[in-house]
Amino acid sequence: MVKASLSVATEKPASGASPHPKPRLVALNPATVLCLEDDRDMAALIGEELESRGFRVLLAHDGQQGLSLLLKAKPDVILSDINLPSMSGLEVLEALNEHAPRFARVPFIFLTALNGREDELKGRRLGADDYIAKPVDFDVLHAIIDARLKGVARLNVWKSQCDLNDREIEALMWAARGKTTEDIGAIMSITERTVHFHLNNARDKLGVATRIQAAVKATVAGFIEP
């Protein structure tokens, strides 16, 4: 995932216009924000505001449409109202957790007028990253999105620095699934000594003391899915 990167462009002034036109922000590799909001005026306002800040914005007006678009478009950030037609925002998040774990590291932010404690607790338990209340303070929303994208970027940099190879990742995956060294050797068609070699290399690269810690860290980082 790539955070929105901005450059500055200027438009040629029209005849009689000021010779010093206002700079226009142009997004390079913009982060994609999917907004699930059934109030079309509010959705349009959010879209315009975020696009003016350098993001690419996709809009959906009910939960089912939003879930379908999410699976196709693979956005970098998800903003969702709680009260949506067809599927609530909570149900969308629940469906993602159950059927699409690959989206586990995509920031999910609830955008809602509701201040109900139960809704917030349920969202937090489902893995919601943030809540922001309406009316939206767009400076706060922008700061939240930036912070979440920076967290994802740091994770991606760390993953690239670990430099686990395919065999190390596969051995870790089977270890995380409870397979013994003998089992892993049979599955991967390698000797137990080679299994130990791959697992020990993975442990050293991940900077942990045990194979269990290596499997946990690799799972959290998204190298493997147990």
DODOFI-237732 format. One record per residue (C-alpha): residue number from 1; x negated, y negated, z negated. Coordinates in Angstrom, 3 decimals, always signed. Layout:
N
+------+----------+----------+----------+
: resi :        x :        y :        z :
+------+----------+----------+----------+
:  NUM :        X :        Y :        Z :
...
+------+----------+----------+----------+
// end
This chain:
226
+------+----------+----------+----------+
: resi :        x :        y :        z :
+------+----------+----------+----------+
:    1 :   +0.000 :   +0.000 :   +0.000 :
:    2 :   -1.252 :   -3.453 :   +0.867 :
:    3 :   -0.487 :   -6.629 :   -0.961 :
:    4 :   +0.698 :   -9.555 :   +1.145 :
:    5 :   -2.282 :  -11.459 :   +2.469 :
:    6 :   -1.759 :  -15.000 :   +3.666 :
:    7 :   -3.412 :  -17.258 :   +6.194 :
:    8 :   -2.518 :  -20.833 :   +7.020 :
:    9 :   -1.285 :  -21.929 :  +10.417 :
:   10 :   -0.044 :  -25.274 :  +11.623 :
:   11 :   +2.581 :  -26.028 :  +14.199 :
:   12 :   +1.994 :  -28.593 :  +16.925 :
:   13 :   +3.907 :  -31.732 :  +15.934 :
:   14 :   +6.835 :  -32.765 :  +18.080 :
:   15 :   +6.777 :  -36.141 :  +19.793 :
:   16 :   +7.057 :  -38.867 :  +17.177 :
:   17 :   +6.427 :  -36.432 :  +14.296 :
:   18 :   +3.758 :  -36.878 :  +11.658 :
:   19 :   +0.242 :  -36.072 :  +12.965 :
:   20 :   -0.322 :  -34.087 :   +9.750 :
:   21 :   +2.216 :  -31.239 :   +9.861 :
:   22 :   +2.934 :  -29.211 :   +6.763 :
:   23 :   +0.953 :  -25.919 :   +6.710 :
:   24 :   +3.016 :  -22.806 :   +7.406 :
:   25 :   +2.210 :  -19.549 :   +5.593 :
:   26 :   +1.704 :  -16.592 :   +7.907 :
:   27 :   +1.601 :  -13.128 :   +6.336 :
:   28 :   -1.086 :  -10.685 :   +7.413 :
:   29 :   -0.222 :   -7.067 :   +6.582 :
:   30 :   +2.627 :   -8.210 :   +4.330 :
:   31 :   +3.879 :   -5.998 :   +1.548 :
:   32 :   +7.384 :   -4.709 :   +2.259 :
:   33 :  +10.072 :   -5.386 :   -0.342 :
:   34 :  +13.341 :   -3.456 :   -0.115 :
:   35 :  +16.188 :   -5.320 :   -1.814 :
:   36 :  +19.403 :   -3.468 :   -2.722 :
:   37 :  +22.020 :   -6.134 :   -3.404 :
:   38 :  +25.744 :   -5.982 :   -2.617 :
:   39 :  +26.261 :   -9.756 :   -2.869 :
:   40 :  +25.343 :  -10.730 :   +0.687 :
:   41 :  +24.728 :  -14.384 :   -0.130 :
:   42 :  +22.403 :  -13.428 :   -2.971 :
:   43 :  +20.665 :  -10.847 :   -0.765 :
:   44 :  +20.122 :  -13.451 :   +1.957 :
:   45 :  +18.726 :  -15.925 :   -0.582 :
:   46 :  +16.317 :  -13.340 :   -1.993 :
:   47 :  +15.233 :  -12.367 :   +1.507 :
:   48 :  +14.586 :  -15.952 :   +2.588 :
:   49 :  +12.725 :  -16.815 :   -0.604 :
:   50 :  +10.455 :  -13.764 :   -0.548 :
:   51 :   +9.760 :  -14.109 :   +3.173 :
:   52 :   +8.726 :  -17.722 :   +2.568 :
:   53 :   +6.205 :  -16.339 :   +0.065 :
:   54 :   +4.644 :  -13.978 :   +2.586 :
:   55 :   +6.561 :  -10.728 :   +2.081 :
:   56 :   +8.426 :   -8.618 :   +4.606 :
:   57 :  +11.955 :   -8.035 :   +3.290 :
:   58 :  +14.482 :   -5.297 :   +4.079 :
:   59 :  +18.059 :   -5.607 :   +2.821 :
:   60 :  +20.683 :   -3.001 :   +1.951 :
:   61 :  +24.135 :   -3.736 :   +0.554 :
:   62 :  +25.062 :   -0.433 :   -1.096 :
:   63 :  +23.198 :   +2.303 :   -2.902 :
:   64 :  +23.543 :   +5.021 :   -0.267 :
:   65 :  +22.362 :   +2.720 :   +2.510 :
:   66 :  +19.498 :   +1.578 :   +0.314 :
:   67 :  +18.381 :   +5.128 :   -0.456 :
:   68 :  +18.439 :   +6.090 :   +3.237 :
:   69 :  +16.492 :   +2.974 :   +4.228 :
:   70 :  +14.020 :   +3.531 :   +1.420 :
:   71 :  +13.206 :   +7.060 :   +2.593 :
:   72 :  +12.692 :   +5.858 :   +6.176 :
:   73 :  +10.905 :   +2.555 :   +5.616 :
:   74 :   +8.657 :   +3.522 :   +2.663 :
:   75 :   +8.569 :   +0.044 :   +1.084 :
:   76 :   +5.861 :   -1.194 :   -1.262 :
:   77 :   +8.331 :   -2.558 :   -3.841 :
:   78 :  +12.008 :   -1.875 :   -4.558 :
:   79 :  +14.363 :   -4.492 :   -6.011 :
:   80 :  +17.768 :   -3.156 :   -6.940 :
:   81 :  +20.942 :   -4.431 :   -8.521 :
:   82 :  +22.494 :   -1.997 :  -11.004 :
:   83 :  +26.131 :   -2.322 :   -9.909 :
:   84 :  +26.151 :   -1.214 :   -6.264 :
:   85 :  +28.869 :   +0.401 :   -4.125 :
:   86 :  +28.589 :   +4.146 :   -3.330 :
:   87 :  +25.594 :   +4.662 :   -5.661 :
:   88 :  +24.509 :   +2.513 :   -8.575 :
:   89 :  +20.934 :   +1.313 :   -8.814 :
:   90 :  +20.414 :   +3.771 :  -11.659 :
:   91 :  +21.663 :   +6.618 :   -9.456 :
:   92 :  +19.299 :   +5.558 :   -6.662 :
:   93 :  +16.355 :   +5.688 :   -9.068 :
:   94 :  +17.539 :   +9.029 :  -10.434 :
:   95 :  +17.804 :  +10.456 :   -6.899 :
:   96 :  +14.273 :   +9.279 :   -6.123 :
:   97 :  +12.926 :  +10.977 :   -9.223 :
:   98 :  +14.675 :  +14.226 :   -8.363 :
:   99 :  +14.226 :  +14.459 :   -4.606 :
:  100 :  +11.373 :  +12.146 :   -3.609 :
:  101 :   +8.557 :  +12.231 :   -6.189 :
:  102 :   +6.193 :  +10.755 :   -3.583 :
:  103 :   +7.791 :   +7.386 :   -4.405 :
:  104 :   +6.860 :   +7.655 :   -8.083 :
:  105 :   +4.189 :   +4.964 :   -7.745 :
:  106 :   +6.373 :   +2.503 :   -5.816 :
:  107 :   +7.332 :   -0.272 :   -8.273 :
:  108 :  +11.083 :   -0.233 :   -8.997 :
:  109 :  +12.473 :   -3.498 :  -10.376 :
:  110 :  +16.068 :   -3.949 :  -11.480 :
:  111 :  +17.628 :   -7.241 :  -10.489 :
:  112 :  +20.856 :   -7.679 :  -12.400 :
:  113 :  +23.264 :   -9.976 :  -14.160 :
:  114 :  +23.912 :   -7.277 :  -16.734 :
:  115 :  +22.164 :   -7.577 :  -20.059 :
:  116 :  +23.499 :   -4.313 :  -21.457 :
:  117 :  +21.019 :   -2.576 :  -23.708 :
:  118 :  +22.227 :   +0.889 :  -22.668 :
:  119 :  +21.687 :   +0.159 :  -18.971 :
:  120 :  +18.184 :   -1.110 :  -19.641 :
:  121 :  +17.316 :   +1.875 :  -21.831 :
:  122 :  +18.587 :   +4.297 :  -19.201 :
:  123 :  +16.611 :   +2.506 :  -16.504 :
:  124 :  +13.454 :   +2.567 :  -18.602 :
:  125 :  +13.886 :   +6.289 :  -19.249 :
:  126 :  +14.241 :   +6.858 :  -15.504 :
:  127 :  +11.004 :   +4.978 :  -14.883 :
:  128 :  +12.118 :   +1.443 :  -13.969 :
:  129 :   +9.090 :   -0.846 :  -14.031 :
:  130 :  +10.759 :   -4.180 :  -14.762 :
:  131 :  +14.043 :   -6.027 :  -15.196 :
:  132 :  +14.748 :   -9.572 :  -14.049 :
:  133 :  +18.044 :  -11.311 :  -14.774 :
:  134 :  +20.169 :  -13.383 :  -12.428 :
:  135 :  +20.096 :  -16.231 :  -11.652 :
:  136 :  +16.682 :  -15.301 :  -10.335 :
:  137 :  +13.629 :  -17.353 :  -11.205 :
:  138 :  +11.687 :  -16.720 :   -7.997 :
:  139 :   +8.364 :  -17.775 :   -9.489 :
:  140 :   +8.810 :  -15.101 :  -12.162 :
:  141 :   +9.943 :  -12.528 :   -9.586 :
:  142 :   +6.929 :  -13.299 :   -7.392 :
:  143 :   +4.603 :  -12.941 :  -10.389 :
:  144 :   +6.148 :   -9.571 :  -11.297 :
:  145 :   +5.837 :   -8.251 :   -7.732 :
:  146 :   +2.227 :   -9.445 :   -7.493 :
:  147 :   +1.334 :   -7.828 :  -10.811 :
:  148 :   +2.886 :   -4.511 :   -9.782 :
:  149 :   +1.159 :   -4.516 :   -6.392 :
:  150 :   -2.189 :   -5.317 :   -8.004 :
:  151 :   -1.709 :   -2.332 :  -10.296 :
:  152 :   -1.083 :   -0.084 :   -7.283 :
:  153 :   -4.082 :   -1.584 :   -5.476 :
:  154 :   -6.357 :   -0.893 :   -8.457 :
:  155 :   -5.125 :   +2.695 :   -8.522 :
:  156 :   -5.866 :   +3.099 :   -4.805 :
:  157 :   -9.366 :   +1.646 :   -5.227 :
:  158 :  -10.018 :   +4.000 :   -8.133 :
:  159 :   -8.767 :   +6.963 :   -6.090 :
:  160 :  -11.089 :   +6.090 :   -3.209 :
:  161 :  -14.031 :   +5.786 :   -5.598 :
:  162 :  -13.380 :   +9.238 :   -7.065 :
:  163 :  -13.933 :  +10.801 :   -3.641 :
:  164 :  -12.409 :  +14.204 :   -4.414 :
:  165 :  -12.663 :  +16.560 :   -1.455 :
:  166 :   -9.858 :  +18.811 :   -0.215 :
:  167 :  -11.133 :  +21.949 :   -1.945 :
:  168 :  -11.485 :  +20.177 :   -5.290 :
:  169 :   -7.958 :  +18.785 :   -4.978 :
:  170 :   -6.541 :  +22.199 :   -4.077 :
:  171 :   -8.307 :  +23.902 :   -6.979 :
:  172 :   -7.027 :  +21.207 :   -9.366 :
:  173 :   -3.496 :  +21.600 :   -8.038 :
:  174 :   -3.452 :  +25.330 :   -8.747 :
:  175 :   -5.033 :  +24.776 :  -12.158 :
:  176 :   -2.302 :  +22.230 :  -12.962 :
:  177 :   +0.270 :  +24.871 :  -12.011 :
:  178 :   -1.131 :  +27.229 :  -14.613 :
:  179 :   -3.116 :  +29.541 :  -12.353 :
:  180 :   -6.167 :  +31.296 :  -13.761 :
:  181 :   -9.605 :  +31.068 :  -12.189 :
:  182 :   -9.072 :  +34.563 :  -10.788 :
:  183 :   -5.686 :  +33.550 :   -9.337 :
:  184 :   -7.130 :  +30.408 :   -7.749 :
:  185 :   -9.976 :  +32.381 :   -6.200 :
:  186 :   -7.531 :  +34.839 :   -4.647 :
:  187 :   -5.256 :  +32.067 :   -3.339 :
:  188 :   -8.125 :  +30.045 :   -1.862 :
:  189 :  -10.103 :  +33.118 :   -0.710 :
:  190 :  -13.200 :  +32.076 :   -2.652 :
:  191 :  -15.155 :  +33.556 :   -5.545 :
:  192 :  -14.442 :  +32.669 :   -9.161 :
:  193 :  -17.878 :  +31.069 :   -9.299 :
:  194 :  -16.887 :  +28.745 :   -6.443 :
:  195 :  -13.616 :  +27.932 :   -8.216 :
:  196 :  -15.628 :  +26.895 :  -11.273 :
:  197 :  -17.883 :  +24.820 :   -9.018 :
:  198 :  -14.944 :  +22.903 :   -7.486 :
:  199 :  -13.176 :  +22.358 :  -10.811 :
:  200 :  -16.340 :  +21.180 :  -12.545 :
:  201 :  -17.092 :  +18.771 :   -9.699 :
:  202 :  -13.553 :  +17.391 :   -9.920 :
:  203 :  -13.863 :  +16.987 :  -13.681 :
:  204 :  -17.145 :  +15.080 :  -13.323 :
:  205 :  -15.772 :  +12.793 :  -10.590 :
:  206 :  -12.678 :  +12.009 :  -12.660 :
:  207 :  -14.822 :  +11.250 :  -15.699 :
:  208 :  -13.145 :  +13.647 :  -18.134 :
:  209 :  -14.371 :  +16.412 :  -20.415 :
:  210 :  -11.994 :  +19.284 :  -19.641 :
:  211 :  -10.166 :  +20.770 :  -16.686 :
:  212 :   -6.817 :  +20.111 :  -18.340 :
:  213 :   -7.685 :  +16.423 :  -18.613 :
:  214 :   -8.798 :  +16.482 :  -14.973 :
:  215 :   -5.489 :  +18.003 :  -13.873 :
:  216 :   -3.502 :  +15.428 :  -15.866 :
:  217 :   -5.523 :  +12.498 :  -14.517 :
:  218 :   -5.288 :  +13.788 :  -10.946 :
:  219 :   -1.512 :  +14.131 :  -11.313 :
:  220 :   -1.070 :  +10.615 :  -12.698 :
:  221 :   -3.245 :   +9.192 :   -9.909 :
:  222 :   -1.251 :  +10.990 :   -7.242 :
:  223 :   -3.975 :  +13.327 :   -6.002 :
:  224 :   -1.779 :  +16.333 :   -6.762 :
:  225 :   +1.844 :  +17.215 :   -7.487 :
:  226 :   +2.070 :  +20.052 :  -10.036 :
+------+----------+----------+----------+
// end
